[in-house]
């Protein structure tokens, strides 16, 4: 069973006309659970119109251990993506699970160049 935590929205940054990056503040007690590797995702949940919706978004960055970001593009008819783009604001609480997904990029033993 997935455990969701209430995560505070640290900031919402518009990227394009129909996409935003949402950055969540991760409490120190949860940072190990939200430590991610490239290729993992975060499942967000919200109650919209009396229905609980869950959506997975690829983690696009984590500037510090205390935050994690996902990018959300609005989809025609997409209830959650429209909510994320227009209604989520700094300070909101959002339900999120830990970084998940086995489709990860391994950089062990690789060198640049």
Secondary structure, DSSP 8 states (H G I E B T S, - for coil): ----EEEEEEEEEEEETTEEEEEEE--GGGTTTT---TT-EEEEEEEETTEEEEEEEEEEE-SSTTEEEEEEE--TT-HHHHHHHHT--TT-EEEE---B-S-----TT----
